[in-house]
């Protein structure tokens, strides 16, 4: 059971709580305890707190910086400081970094940049750690966390101005796989490339793949689960972690073969981890704007933003290099990559280059103005922030109380009526406490609607039966009879005036008006006029008024204009001419991702599945704990608790980064072009993203959101400035004082928004929600008392309501009211009643008997719907991005001498590696000459 509610597959919600008590007396005693608790607290102890959560692009800067480091990386802070002070002592004897002038600091950074060119990897690693210490804010010379953040910001802009980021990018590309040609590197790093190439030539050829690159094998050694779990207590996170292959923090820092154990490989791998940390600090610090930023810092921010979105390396944006690292990790060719750092850096890079949600809203307004479309009816961000959360669902104890008090309420009302007739009481009896109807628009109840509430209590049909043992949230009035107290005459109350109206302006599509007129003409005239929405001859006056109302709320989206434009370009390519494509960061990213988009999507979903709390540990799955497990497993209960918190925190951060990353891609691609959005969406759907998200929410979502998997004293920069207190089991269990975990609530909202975008206006995908029985899962998510999360849950329930059947709608009427009050209206949408057919009804009817129904009631056509969409996407990609689509009309040179006489352009650095290539590809490869004499099959 979860929170006292019987689990799925158990008894009905009305009978489930009764099974928890051995006798009627125990049940009555429990009810009495509930009454006492509610008498002490008018709001009731079962009331969930209203989460003061403000949704945004990211959390605070301190929280985002602290999530970069695992708690097992704490010893590396002092290591970075030691390497910096060892080198800095020789440069500025007897002086501190904060005492140097800006010019002296620039001179020292230039010295570090030159030291990165050395061929000794040990020295390179020490220099990189010194740079990391500067980016971390020289915390040993600071007294407070504010000073650390101040000097970190100062040093980061200084490092970027001196060209550190470009040097780190080239070094990172070398540590990952090495560039395809030395010409892709700057001259200062070409010697290092040839040194690495020579080192790769000395390795065994059996460690190479078909493409010539080395392959990393997964270690075969496993930790004995029985021997470790005794040390871990009952920590589920640690026991799950040790089922994985024992790739520890040291393996995460080793970007080379585990079985060689050479010093070269260890230094090479450690260097890549340090490089990722420095680059993340640079991107995140420059991305965040401060009011006191200098003018040169603001100029540097815009230049860095342009630089990241432009082809920095190998004619591709920086984000594609990180996407490549993700795919290599998931394909098991590099299982030791520090994937949390890669995902965080990838997310912040896209957030910086593409823009956040507020930037997206401004871009949307600009695009609509450029297309001569009417302005948006409201700012969705402001509307959502102004909405108030609803009350949490009723628990099992509240159900027991409700069953008892419904009977008492009827008897008390009858006795009150008799007493009023007899005139026994000079004062009015105190009404029983009524839990407020939380599904009102403004979370308020009209005080003059109590009579209606009582009538609803008498109506037995209004009580939700629930699905799979789950109580329908927010749909019951819990009536509690307190202990009778002396009553005083209540003063006359004034009617409270509430703001009227729904939070969202209704929208109507052009297609909706066409369907409405088509149905009206068939009914009153007997024939249709196609897509004509102006001719109303022969239609009665109410139809005229209806069309007028629909046109007043007509909304033309950017996607509709883009689809219409694409159809014209496909039909009349010569007349329309060549399309002018605006070079935006989203466009450049889509062009780079297009060849391998499916691999990127599958890799991200694999990581999301591995990090989901509902996923089970499997030895054959990818290991995402490579950079969190220590070299030595814990030997005490305190160490195991610390590791368990670190593992859970590690997974939560990965889920946060992936959910925000996918949502950013979907929103920006949708604004850039609707078919780019649809292409990514189809890949997500085909990769089972919908059931994956539903699996994520099929848990105790309140426990996940309120989880406290953090140790404040170990977070950066607190741990680097203050003395480390003694950790105890009680301090680890206590966690922080927040009511919720920001990153977990942020991740849940992002996943719900992704699910909404995938299923909106897609009947086939909506049926996937119905088939996977998402209704009870989503209703459990309504327990979270946060307005934005509840809004997107209600949206998902709304789109599948018509397919859940009349009985479900009848027993969830107050949830239906919540949808009506919270979600935007489509004036002629039949979501509230549908066609009255359930899934079982459709299974026993032939397709011929269903032809007369609306298209919304025919979800079995999903194959045709998805195929038509995919055909449109392929036409779009071919027309815009396939530059060789007219190659079949180009003339062909059939002359052998002419073809052999053509001059082949060789790269400028070909003569550097010509002898090496000749030795590897020609002389060292045996040629089977007799194979040329064999007849081909």
VENTA-V788936 format. One record per backbone hydrogen bond with DSSP energy under -0.5 kcal/mol. CO is the residue of the C=O (numbers start at 1). NH is the residue of the N-H. If there is no record, write none. Layout:
co=CO nh=NH
co=CO nh=NH
//
This chain:
co=1 nh=3
co=2 nh=5
co=3 nh=396
co=5 nh=2
co=7 nh=10
co=12 nh=15
co=12 nh=16
co=13 nh=17
co=15 nh=19
co=16 nh=19
co=17 nh=20
co=18 nh=21
co=23 nh=27
co=24 nh=28
co=25 nh=29
co=26 nh=30
co=27 nh=31
co=28 nh=32
co=29 nh=33
co=30 nh=34
co=31 nh=35
co=32 nh=36
co=33 nh=37
co=34 nh=38
co=35 nh=39
co=36 nh=40
co=37 nh=41
co=41 nh=44
co=44 nh=47
co=49 nh=51
co=50 nh=52
co=51 nh=53
co=53 nh=55
co=60 nh=64
co=61 nh=65
co=62 nh=66
co=63 nh=67
co=65 nh=68
co=66 nh=69
co=70 nh=73
co=71 nh=74
co=73 nh=76
co=74 nh=77
co=74 nh=78
co=75 nh=79
co=76 nh=80
co=77 nh=81
co=78 nh=82
co=79 nh=83
co=80 nh=84
co=81 nh=85
co=82 nh=86
co=83 nh=87
co=84 nh=88
co=85 nh=89
co=87 nh=90
co=87 nh=91
co=88 nh=92
co=92 nh=95
co=96 nh=99
co=97 nh=100
co=101 nh=105
co=102 nh=106
co=103 nh=107
co=104 nh=108
co=105 nh=109
co=106 nh=110
co=107 nh=111
co=108 nh=112
co=109 nh=113
co=110 nh=114
co=111 nh=115
co=112 nh=116
co=113 nh=116
co=114 nh=117
co=115 nh=118
co=119 nh=121
co=120 nh=124
co=121 nh=125
co=122 nh=126
co=123 nh=127
co=124 nh=128
co=125 nh=129
co=126 nh=130
co=127 nh=131
co=128 nh=132
co=129 nh=133
co=130 nh=134
co=131 nh=135
co=132 nh=136
co=133 nh=138
co=134 nh=137
co=138 nh=141
co=139 nh=142
co=144 nh=148
co=145 nh=149
co=146 nh=150
co=147 nh=151
co=148 nh=152
co=149 nh=153
co=150 nh=154
co=151 nh=155
co=152 nh=156
co=153 nh=157
co=154 nh=158
co=155 nh=159
co=156 nh=160
co=157 nh=161
co=158 nh=162
co=159 nh=164
co=160 nh=163
co=163 nh=167
co=164 nh=168
co=165 nh=169
co=166 nh=170
co=167 nh=171
co=168 nh=172
co=169 nh=173
co=170 nh=174
co=171 nh=175
co=172 nh=176
co=173 nh=177
co=173 nh=178
co=181 nh=184
co=182 nh=185
co=186 nh=189
co=186 nh=190
co=187 nh=190
co=187 nh=191
co=189 nh=193
co=190 nh=194
co=191 nh=195
co=192 nh=196
co=193 nh=197
co=194 nh=198
co=195 nh=199
co=196 nh=200
co=197 nh=201
co=198 nh=202
co=200 nh=203
co=204 nh=207
co=205 nh=208
co=207 nh=215
co=209 nh=212
co=213 nh=209
co=215 nh=217
co=221 nh=246
co=224 nh=228
co=225 nh=229
co=226 nh=230
co=228 nh=231
co=228 nh=232
co=229 nh=233
co=232 nh=235
co=234 nh=236
co=235 nh=239
co=236 nh=240
co=237 nh=241
co=238 nh=242
co=240 nh=243
co=241 nh=244
co=245 nh=247
co=246 nh=248
co=248 nh=252
co=249 nh=253
co=251 nh=254
co=253 nh=255
co=254 nh=256
co=257 nh=260
co=257 nh=261
co=262 nh=266
co=263 nh=267
co=264 nh=268
co=265 nh=255
co=265 nh=269
co=266 nh=270
co=267 nh=271
co=268 nh=272
co=269 nh=273
co=270 nh=274
co=271 nh=275
co=272 nh=276
co=273 nh=277
co=274 nh=278
co=275 nh=279
co=276 nh=280
co=277 nh=281
co=278 nh=282
co=279 nh=283
co=280 nh=284
co=281 nh=285
co=282 nh=286
co=283 nh=287
co=284 nh=288
co=290 nh=293
co=294 nh=298
co=295 nh=299
co=296 nh=300
co=297 nh=301
co=298 nh=302
co=299 nh=303
co=300 nh=304
co=301 nh=305
co=302 nh=306
co=303 nh=307
co=304 nh=308
co=305 nh=309
co=306 nh=310
co=308 nh=318
co=310 nh=312
co=313 nh=316
co=316 nh=312
co=316 nh=313
co=317 nh=320
co=317 nh=321
co=318 nh=321
co=318 nh=322
co=319 nh=323
co=320 nh=324
co=321 nh=325
co=322 nh=326
co=323 nh=327
co=324 nh=328
co=325 nh=329
co=326 nh=330
co=327 nh=331
co=328 nh=333
co=328 nh=334
co=329 nh=332
co=333 nh=216
co=334 nh=337
co=337 nh=339
co=338 nh=342
co=339 nh=343
co=340 nh=344
co=341 nh=345
co=342 nh=346
co=343 nh=347
co=344 nh=348
co=345 nh=349
co=346 nh=350
co=347 nh=351
co=348 nh=352
co=349 nh=353
co=350 nh=354
co=350 nh=355
co=351 nh=355
co=356 nh=360
co=357 nh=361
co=358 nh=362
co=359 nh=363
co=360 nh=364
co=361 nh=365
co=362 nh=366
co=363 nh=367
co=364 nh=368
co=365 nh=369
co=366 nh=370
co=367 nh=371
co=368 nh=373
co=369 nh=372
co=378 nh=380
co=379 nh=383
co=380 nh=384
co=381 nh=385
co=382 nh=386
co=383 nh=387
co=384 nh=387
co=395 nh=399
co=396 nh=400
co=397 nh=401
co=398 nh=402
co=399 nh=403
co=400 nh=404
co=401 nh=405
co=402 nh=406
co=403 nh=407
co=404 nh=408
co=405 nh=409
co=406 nh=410
co=407 nh=411
co=408 nh=412
co=409 nh=413
co=410 nh=414
co=411 nh=415
co=412 nh=416
co=413 nh=417
co=414 nh=418
co=415 nh=419
co=416 nh=420
co=417 nh=421
co=418 nh=422
co=419 nh=423
co=419 nh=424
co=433 nh=480
co=436 nh=438
co=437 nh=440
co=440 nh=443
co=441 nh=388
co=446 nh=449
co=447 nh=450
co=449 nh=453
co=450 nh=454
co=451 nh=455
co=452 nh=456
co=453 nh=457
co=454 nh=458
co=455 nh=459
co=458 nh=460
co=459 nh=462
co=460 nh=463
co=462 nh=464
co=465 nh=13
co=467 nh=470
co=470 nh=467
co=472 nh=475
co=476 nh=478
co=477 nh=479
co=478 nh=435
co=478 nh=480
co=480 nh=433
co=480 nh=482
co=496 nh=498
co=507 nh=827
co=508 nh=555
co=509 nh=513
co=510 nh=514
co=511 nh=515
co=512 nh=516
co=513 nh=517
co=514 nh=518
co=515 nh=519
co=516 nh=520
co=517 nh=521
co=518 nh=522
co=519 nh=523
co=520 nh=524
co=521 nh=525
co=521 nh=526
co=521 nh=527
co=529 nh=532
co=534 nh=536
co=536 nh=539
co=540 nh=543
co=540 nh=544
co=541 nh=545
co=542 nh=546
co=543 nh=547
co=544 nh=548
co=545 nh=549
co=546 nh=550
co=547 nh=551
co=548 nh=552
co=549 nh=553
co=550 nh=553
co=551 nh=554
co=553 nh=508
co=555 nh=557
co=557 nh=561
co=558 nh=562
co=559 nh=563
co=560 nh=564
co=561 nh=565
co=562 nh=566
co=563 nh=567
co=564 nh=568
co=565 nh=569
co=566 nh=570
co=567 nh=571
co=568 nh=572
co=572 nh=576
co=573 nh=577
co=579 nh=581
co=580 nh=582
co=582 nh=584
co=584 nh=588
co=585 nh=589
co=586 nh=590
co=587 nh=591
co=588 nh=592
co=589 nh=593
co=590 nh=594
co=593 nh=596
co=594 nh=597
co=596 nh=600
co=597 nh=601
co=598 nh=602
co=599 nh=603
co=600 nh=604
co=601 nh=605
co=602 nh=606
co=603 nh=607
co=604 nh=608
co=605 nh=609
co=606 nh=610
co=607 nh=611
co=608 nh=612
co=612 nh=615
co=618 nh=621
co=622 nh=624
co=625 nh=628
co=625 nh=629
co=626 nh=252
co=629 nh=249
co=636 nh=640
co=637 nh=641
co=638 nh=642
co=639 nh=643
co=640 nh=644
co=641 nh=645
co=642 nh=646
co=643 nh=647
co=644 nh=648
co=645 nh=649
co=646 nh=650
co=647 nh=651
co=648 nh=652
co=649 nh=653
co=650 nh=654
co=651 nh=655
co=652 nh=656
co=653 nh=657
co=654 nh=658
co=655 nh=659
co=656 nh=660
co=657 nh=661
co=658 nh=662
co=659 nh=663
co=660 nh=664
co=661 nh=665
co=662 nh=666
co=663 nh=667
co=664 nh=668
co=665 nh=669
co=666 nh=670
co=667 nh=671
co=668 nh=672
co=669 nh=673
co=669 nh=677
co=673 nh=676
co=673 nh=677
co=674 nh=678
co=675 nh=679
co=676 nh=680
co=677 nh=681
co=678 nh=682
co=679 nh=683
co=680 nh=684
co=681 nh=685
co=682 nh=686
co=683 nh=687
co=684 nh=689
co=685 nh=688
co=688 nh=692
co=689 nh=693
co=690 nh=694
co=691 nh=695
co=692 nh=696
co=693 nh=697
co=694 nh=698
co=697 nh=699
co=699 nh=701
co=700 nh=704
co=701 nh=705
co=702 nh=706
co=704 nh=707
co=705 nh=741
co=708 nh=710
co=710 nh=712
co=711 nh=714
co=711 nh=715
co=712 nh=715
co=715 nh=719
co=717 nh=720
co=717 nh=721
co=718 nh=721
co=718 nh=722
co=723 nh=725
co=728 nh=732
co=729 nh=733
co=730 nh=734
co=731 nh=735
co=740 nh=742
co=741 nh=745
co=742 nh=746
co=743 nh=747
co=744 nh=748
co=745 nh=749
co=746 nh=750
co=747 nh=751
co=748 nh=752
co=749 nh=753
co=750 nh=754
co=751 nh=755
co=752 nh=756
co=753 nh=757
co=754 nh=758
co=755 nh=759
co=756 nh=760
co=759 nh=762
co=761 nh=763
co=762 nh=766
co=763 nh=767
co=764 nh=768
co=765 nh=769
co=766 nh=770
co=767 nh=771
co=768 nh=772
co=769 nh=774
co=770 nh=773
co=773 nh=777
co=774 nh=778
co=775 nh=779
co=776 nh=780
co=777 nh=781
co=778 nh=782
co=779 nh=782
co=780 nh=783
co=781 nh=784
co=783 nh=785
co=784 nh=786
co=785 nh=51
co=786 nh=790
co=787 nh=791
co=788 nh=792
co=789 nh=793
co=790 nh=794
co=791 nh=795
co=792 nh=796
co=793 nh=797
co=794 nh=798
co=795 nh=799
co=796 nh=800
co=797 nh=801
co=798 nh=801
co=800 nh=803
co=800 nh=804
co=801 nh=804
co=805 nh=809
co=806 nh=810
co=807 nh=811
co=808 nh=812
co=809 nh=812
co=810 nh=813
co=812 nh=816
co=813 nh=817
co=814 nh=818
co=815 nh=819
co=816 nh=820
co=817 nh=821
co=818 nh=822
co=819 nh=823
co=821 nh=503
co=825 nh=507
co=825 nh=827
co=826 nh=829
co=830 nh=833
co=830 nh=834
co=833 nh=836
co=838 nh=842
co=839 nh=843
co=840 nh=844
co=841 nh=844
co=842 nh=845
co=846 nh=849
co=846 nh=850
co=847 nh=850
co=848 nh=851
co=850 nh=853
co=854 nh=857
co=855 nh=858
co=858 nh=861
co=859 nh=862
co=860 nh=863
co=861 nh=865
co=862 nh=866
co=863 nh=867
co=864 nh=868
co=865 nh=869
co=866 nh=870
co=867 nh=871
co=868 nh=872
co=869 nh=873
co=870 nh=874
co=871 nh=875
co=872 nh=876
co=873 nh=877
co=874 nh=878
co=875 nh=879
co=876 nh=880
co=877 nh=881
co=877 nh=882
co=878 nh=882
co=881 nh=883
co=882 nh=885
co=884 nh=887
co=886 nh=889
co=887 nh=890
co=892 nh=894
co=895 nh=899
co=896 nh=900
co=897 nh=901
co=899 nh=902
co=903 nh=905
co=904 nh=906
co=907 nh=910
co=909 nh=912
co=909 nh=913
co=910 nh=914
co=913 nh=917
co=914 nh=918
co=915 nh=919
co=916 nh=920
co=917 nh=921
co=918 nh=922
co=918 nh=923
co=919 nh=924
co=922 nh=925
co=924 nh=926
co=926 nh=928
co=927 nh=929
co=928 nh=931
co=929 nh=932
co=930 nh=933
co=930 nh=934
co=931 nh=934
//
